[in-house]
């Protein structure tokens, strides 16, 4: 049986790495501040994911946008320290796929990505990592998908791409990739044929 892909490009956040959303909501409620909306507003998150500012500068920009006082700084700092972990089902599925094809992490990340991968025990997990902060391109820009396919050593049409954000999946499909919109490990298992 021949498979329809020769490489797997996987998002990190929301797929392999999960964040404690209940803790995020709790911080927002305790401080009464719109942390999620503020932190992920394009004018704040894009410079960080494109490597133009550090994660520390991003946290500072959140605090400034929330008023810049000590309370806003504390809220932003707590928000940035929300716990995260590896989805072990996803790790196992990607490891199984890796027995046959290269697995590349393709992630919109900040300058702290390598330290976070180390904390998660993922430093040497993938065959390669394409980080938006390191290449200066972010999903859904087609160029970062093309770069990841090149790093994997295959044409875009031979890549299976998985992401929790539909706009990123649609951008991959526009390049001819097999796009998997991730909502649970079962989505990935089905796409990989496991």
N, C-alpha and C positions, 0 to 999 in steps of 0.2 A: 504494500500500500504506500503510495507516495502522498506526502502531505503537501498542503498548499502554501506552506511557509518554510523559510530556511533560517529565520532569526526571529526572536521575540524581543520587542521593545516594550519595556514596562515602565509605567509611571511609578514613582515612589510613594508620595503622599496621597492617602486615600485608597491605595491599593496594597502595597507591601508594608508601608508604615501607616499606622493609625494613631490619631490624636484623641485625647479625652475631651470630647465635645461637651459632656456634662460639666466638667471642670471649667471649660471656657464660659458656658452659660452661667455657672455659679459666680465666676469672677465678675461678669457683666452685671449680674443681679446685685451682688454685694456693693459694687461701686456705683451702680446706676448709670453706667457709661456705655455708649454704643461701640464696644471694642471691636467686634467682628467687622462691622461696617467700616469703621475707621481704619483698622489695620489692613484690610484687603481692598481698600479703595485704590483704583488703578494708579493714581498719582503717588501713592505711598509704596505699594507692593511691587510695581514694575521696576523702579530703580534698584530695588534690592534683588529682585530675581534676575536682573540683567547685569548684576555685578558692579553697578555704578556706586552703590552705597553698601555698607556692611550691615549685618543683622543688628548690631548695636545702634547704628544710625537709624535704622528702620524703627526700632523700639523707641528711640528718642523722638522720631517724627510722629509716632502715634501719640506719645505723651503731649507733644506740642499741639497737635490737632485737637486734643481733648482739654486744652486750657493751659498746659504747661506747669501746673502747680504740683506740689509734692504728691497729692492724692492721684493725679493723672499719671505721674511717673511710676508710682507704686503699682497702679492698675496695669499699666503697660508692661512693666517688668514681670508681674505675676502671669500675665497673659502669654508672654513670650516663653515662660518656663513650664507651660502646661505639659503634663506627662505624655509620652508617646511610646509605642511598642511595635514590634514586628507581628504581622498577621502570619502565624505559623502555617496555616493552611495554604496561603499564597506562596510562602517561602518554599514549601514542599512541592507545590505544583511547578513553580519556576525551576527548582532544582531538578525535577523530573524532566522538564523540557530541555534543560541544559545538558542532559545526557546525550541529546541528539543535535541540538542547534545552539548557537551563541545566544546568550541573554544579555541585553544591554539595558541598563537603567537610563531612562530618558526623563529628566525631571526639571521642573521649574524650581530652582533651589537658591539658597543664599550662600554666602561665603563660609558658613558653618557646616555645609553639607558633609565634608570629609570627617569632621569631628563627630557629627551625628551618626554617620555610617559606622564609625568606630564604636561608639556607645552601643549601637544596636547589634554589633557583631557581624556587620555586613560589608566590612572593608574589602574583603576578597571574595565576596559572594558572586557578583556579576562578572561577566567577561570584560565589560567596560562600563563606564559611567559617562553620560553626556549631561553635564550640568549647565543650565542656562546662565548661571552666574560666572562660569568659567569661559563660555563661548560667546557671551554677549547677545544671545538669541533666546527667545522664549516661545514655548507653545502658545498659541497655534501657528506661529510663523513657519511656513513650509520649509525654510532653510534648516531649521534644527532637526526636522524629521529626516531630511536628505542627509544631513551630517551623521545622524545616528545610524542610518542604513549603511552609509559608507564605512563607519567604524565597525559595524557588524560584518562588513564584507559582502553584502548582498544588495540587490536592487530594491527600491522601495516596494515594488509589487510582490516581493517575496518575504515581506515583513508582516508579522502579526503584531499589532500595536494595542496595548491595553491601558485605559485611563478611566478615572472616575468622572472626568468632566466631558460632557457630550461634545462641546465645541472642539475639544482637542481630538476626539475620536473622529469627528466629521472632517477635520483638516487632514488627518491621516488617510481617511478613505478617499479624499479628493486626490491624493497622490497615488492611489491604487493599492494602498495597504489594506490588510484585513483589520478592520477596527472593532474592538471589543469594548463596549461601554460597561465598566465595572460597577456593580452594585453589591456583589457578594462573591466569595471564592468560587461558587458554583458557575458563575458566568465565565470565569477563566478556565475552569475545569472542562466545561463544554467546548469552548473554543480550542483548547489544546488537545481535545479528544481523550481526556483522562476520565 
